[in-house]
Structure formats: structure tokens, C-alpha cells
Amino acid sequence: MTDPSAVPGARSVSAVTPGARAPAALAAFLRGVERRGAVLAELQCGDATTGDAALADAMRQFRHQAGATVMDDWPRQFWAVLLAQPALKQRTPVAIAVDATDRLGELGSGPRAALLLRLAAGLDQAGAAAVLGVRTQTYRLALQRSLPHHPDGRADPHAWQALREQVHRRIKTLPGGRLDRLAKAREAALSGGSTATAAAVGSDRPAAMHARPAWLMPLLWSLLALCVLAMALSFLPSSLKPGGAARSTDASGALDEQPPASRYSEEAAAVMHRDFDLLADPQGVAAAVDLPFHAWLAARADEMPASDPVRAEAETGAEAMVDDVIETAGGETSDEID
């Protein structure tokens, strides 16, 4: 199987100078992973526009990091940079599931990424495990858990086949307008567009600072006069201040007790709570509580008996589907995708 994102015969480190045109090898690599990266990002976050923006950011970041890495390690580094994009940490829910790929939202972020690294990126077990930073055995277990299953736990080969075909069809049939936008984003990343844009903005900044509007100085003087007036009012007796005579006092001259005014509303207090992320994501809290159990389950998966016939059949079917993924998911070469 030919890795669509690998550049054969390349082991040297290629220097990429900021602001200079990237070497041809890097341009060829990014072009080879462009379609697969777009589909992986789209299916990981659930939205094509968000996924394309994340892909553009990943290509720009990878362009600056590729010079310090041997070319054989480019695939692992690129997919790791793409999956690390903040936009891919959350997924847009699908209102009505109509395709097999819409049901990817039922998976967690990690299992979904493990599955897409095989189906969309076309990486083998070792390569996908290296991207996720886990052992190959752990990656295989995550892939097994992410494959489609029947409600009773048995493996669903028909749903798996539909999912695989739809992912490959998405890669092959990206719309022309979207391909043009991806190509422009790739060219901008290769030419260091963000650096050039920042330099152009910086060069125009001094001229803009010297162009002072005619109304600016009168406004500043008016604000200064208001500040002086407010300071003068602060020194007046309370009885002379506006509304001061309406305040009721007791015989000692003390003000009536009043409840303290709240500085923030209940909504603002909730947003500024230090644990707001946990309060806003109860499912994430529940997943974090169950994390030690899932870690123990993954570590002891090989030692758990399969005495239950239903469970034994489900595990056997899932293992067969994992083997099918390994044999067929990356079977298409980059030439077939292009």
C-alpha cells in the first residue's frame, strides 16, 4: 500500500526559511494530503467551513515546523498538527442523521480521530498510533471500539462498509469551488502569507497614525472638562449632591440600612466561575469521572474473559472488522484520489 502522504526517498532535513518560498517537496506533500486533510477535519468537527479553516491553520503551522524534521516524519507531524487544532476539539451536532458519516458524532473525539486516521488519512496502525501518541495495541483497541455495532453489541459490517465508501467518495468528489479555496490556502501557507500580510499592515501603520482627524482634539478636551467636573462634584457635601436630600437618615445621621447591590447578574457570575468549563459540559464531567475505569478497561482488555456468548460474538465480529479496516481502508493510492 502506498502512503498518500509520504514522499519516497526523502530522509534529509529540508530548511524552510520564514518569508521564503517553500521547497518543492513540501509543496508536493501538502498537495498530496490536501483532500484527505479536508475530509478528516470536516468529519472530525462536523462542519466543512470550520474544518477547512483548521486545515489552513495546520498547513501554515506545519510549513514553519517542517524544516526541522526529516521528511519521513512529515506525515506523522502533519496529522498531529491538524488534530491539535482547537476547532477540531468540538463537533457540530447533526440535526437529522441521513448518512453513515453523520453518525460519527456519536463517538468520542478520540475514537473518531482513530477511525478517521485510517479511513480519511489512510495511515497504517503504526502511523496512526504514532500520530495519537499511543501504543499500536491501544490504537487497535480504540479502532475496535469506534467501529459500527448493532444495538445488541454485535459488529455491523454493512454499516461499516457504507461508512468506508462514503468517506472515500467525499475525498474523491470535493466540489470545485472548495478545491479552489483549499488550493489558495495551501499557496498562502507555502508562501508565508501571514508573515507578509503582517509586514504590510505594519508598514502602513505609521502613516495612519500621523493622519489625525480634525474632531479628535475637541473631543479629548470635552472629555477632560467632564472629568474635572466629576472630580469637583465628588468634594461636595452629600446633601448638595443630586439626589442627596432624598436620602433618609436617622437621629445619628447614619444612612438607612440597604441591601448590598449585586455587582454581577447570576448569568455573569456563572460565566466567570472558575469551573465554568465543567459546569457547561456535564457530559465531559461524567466522562472525566469514568476515565480511570476506561483506562483500566483498556489496559486489562486482553485479560477479560469472554464467557458471555453475545459478548464473544461481538468481540469476534469487531476483530474481523478491524482486520477489514487494516486491509482495505488505505487501499486507494494518492493517484486514485487525485
N, C-alpha and C positions, 0 to 999 in steps of 0.2 A: 504494500500500500504506500502510495506517495503522499507524504505530508504536504498539504497545500500551502502551508505557511513556512516551509523550510527552504533555504537557499542552498543547493547542493555545492559541495566542495568548498565551503567557506568556514574558516576557523580563525582567521586573523581578526584583530580589533580594528574597526573602521572608525576613524576620528570624524566627528561631526562638529564643526565649528559653529557656535551660535551666530546667526545672521548670515551664514553662507549657505549655498545650495547643498542639499544633502546628496550623498553619493548615489549612484545608480542602483547599487544593491539594495539600499534602504528603500528607494522608490519602488523597486520591483517587489520587495517584501510587503510593503503596505498595500500595494495594489492587489497582491495575492490574497490578503486577509480582509480586504475591504468589505466584500459581500457577506462573508461569514461573520465578520465582526458586527455588521449592521443588524443581521438577523439575530445573533446571540444577544446583543444589547436590547433589541426590541422585545424579544420574548422574555428576557430576564426582568425588565421593568414594566412590560405590558403596554408600552406606548412607543410608536415608531419615531416621533419627533424627539422625545426625550432620549431615546436610545441613540439616535444619530448625533445629537449634541454630545452625549457621553463619549461616543466613538471619536468625534472630532477632538475632544479634550484629551482622550487617551493617545491618539496619534501624535498630538503636539507634545505631550509629555514623553512619549516613547522616543520621539525624534531626538530629544535632548539627552536621553539616557542610553541610546543605542551605541554611542561612540565608546562607552566604557565597558561594553560587553562583547564577547565573542559572538559571531553571527550564528553559531549553532545554538546559542541560548536565546536568540531573539524570540522564537515562538513562545517559550515559557514566560519570558519577561513581558511580551506584549499582552498576552491574555491575562496575566496577573494585573497589569496596569489597568486594563479595561474593566475587569471585575471589581477593582478597587474604587471605581468612580462613585462618588456619593449618589448620583442619580440612579444607580442600579441597586441601591440598598433597599429601595421601596418599590412596590409594584402597584400599578393602577388596576383596580378590580374591574372585571368584565361583568357587565350587567346581565347578559344572557349568553351562555356558552354555546357557540354554534360550530366551532371547530375543535379538533383534538388539541391544538396548541393553546386554545383559550383555557383549558383545564390545568395548564401549568401553574396557574395562580394558587391551586390547592396545595402545592408543595411549598416547603420552606425555601428560603433564599439559597441555602447551601445545597440541598438535594437538587434544586432546579438548576443551579450552576453546574453541578456534577453531570447532570444529564445533558445539558446544552454543550458542555465542552466536548462530549462525544458526538452528538448529533449535528450541531452547528459548526463548531470549531474543527471537528474531525481529528481530535487528538487521540492517541492510544492511551492505555491505562496509566503507564508510567508518566507520560507527558501531562495528562490531566491531573494526576496526583501531585506532580511537581508544581503545577500552577496553584493548586489549592494548599500546598504545603503539608500534605498528609502522606501516610504510607499507602502503597498500592493496595494492600488488603483493606484498609479503611475506605479508600475511594471505591473499591468494588462493592463494599457493603452499602455505601451511600447510593451508588448507582442502582443496586438491587432494590433499595427501599423506595427509590423515586420512580420506578417503572410502573405502568398502569396495572391495577389489580381489580378483580371483581369485588363486590361488597362483602363476600364471604372470605376474602383474603387470597383467593386463587389468582394466579397470573392471568392477564388478559392479553393474549398475543395479537388479537385483532385491533385492539386499541393502540397497542404498541406500534403495529405496522402502519396504522393511519397517522400516528404522530410522526413517525420517521419520514413518511412520504410527504407530509405537509411541510416539515422543516426543510427538506431538500427542495421542494417546489418553491418555497419562499426565497431560498438562496438563488435559484435559477431565474425567477421571474420578478425580480425587483423592478418597479416602474422606472422608465427612462428619466423622468424628472428627478426622482430620488437618487438615481445613479449620478446624474449631473451634479447634484448638491454634494454628494459624498466625494466625487472627484475634486470639486473645488475645495472642500475641507482638507482633503489629502494634499493637494498642491499648496494650500496655505500652511499646512503643518511642515511640509518639506522645505518650503522657502523661509520658514521662520516668520510667518506673517504677524504674529502677535508682537514680536520684538520690533519689527519695522513700524507697525501701527503706533506703538507706544512712543517711538522716537519721533514720528511725525507729529503726534499730539504735543510732545514736549517742546518741539521746535516752534510751534505756533503759540505756546503759552506766554512768552514774554511780550509779544506784540499785543496780545489780548489784554494783558494787564495794564499796558500804557493807555489803552483806549478807555478813558474814564467817562462814564455817562454824565450828562450835564445835570441831571436831577439828583446825583448821588450825594454831593456835598450839602445841599439844603436839607435832604432827608436826615443826614447824620447830625446836623445842627439841631434839627427839631427833636430828634431822639435825645440829644444831650440836654436840651431845655426841659424835657419831660422828666428825665432822671433827676435833675436839680430840684424841680418842683416836688417830686415824690419824696426826696430826702428832706426837704423843708417841712412837708406835712408830717413826717414822722416825729418831729420835735414838738408839735403842738400838743396841748393837753387833750386828754381823751374826750373831755366834754365838748371841745371845739371841733373835733374831727367829725366828718359826715357820718350821721347815724349814731354818734356817741351819746347824745342826750336821750335816746330811746332806750339805752341800757338801764335796766333796773338794778339798784344796789340796796343793800341792807343798811342798818344803822352804822356799821363799822366801815361802810364804803366799799365792801368787797362785792364782787360781781356774783350774781346768782350762779349756782352750780348748773353746768350744762354738760350733756354727754359729749365726750370727745368726738370730734369729726373724724370719720374714717378717711385715710389717705388714698386707699385704693378700693375699687369695687371688688366683689367676690370673683368675677371673671379675671380681672387683672391679677389678683392675688394668686389664683390658681395657675395662671400662665407663668408668673415669676417664681413659683415654688421650685425649690432646688431639685425636687424629684418629679418635675412636670413630665419628663420623657416617660417615666414609668407609669405615672397616673394616666397619661394619654394613650398608653399602649398596654392595656390589661392582658392581651394575648401574649405580648412579649414578656410580661412579668411571669405569666404562667409557664411559658417556655423556659425562662431562666430558672424557675423553681424546679422544673423537671430535667434540667440539663445534666445534673450528676447521674440521674437514673439512665438517661440515654447514653451517656459516656460509659457507664458500667455495662449497659446492654451491648454497646458496640465492641467493647473490649472482651466480653465473655460470649460473643455470639457463637463462636465455634464450639464452646463447651456446653451449650444449652441443648438438652435432649429434644428430639423431635418425635415424642411418643404419640402426640395427637395426629390422627390420620389427615385431618383437614390442614393442619399446620405443615405437616410433612409434604403434602401435595403442593401447598402454596410455595414452600421454600424451593421444592424441586422445580416447579414451573418458573419461579423467579430466577433461579440459577440458569435455566435454559435460555431465558430471555436476556440475561446478562451476556451469555455467550453469543447470542444472536447480535447484540449491540456491538460486541467486540469484533465480530467477524464482518458485519455489514454496515455499521454506522459510518465508518470512514472510507467506504469502498469507492467513493467517487473522487476522482482526481481533480486538481485545480483546473485542468483544461476542460473537463466536463462541466464544471461550474461556470467558467467563463463563457 
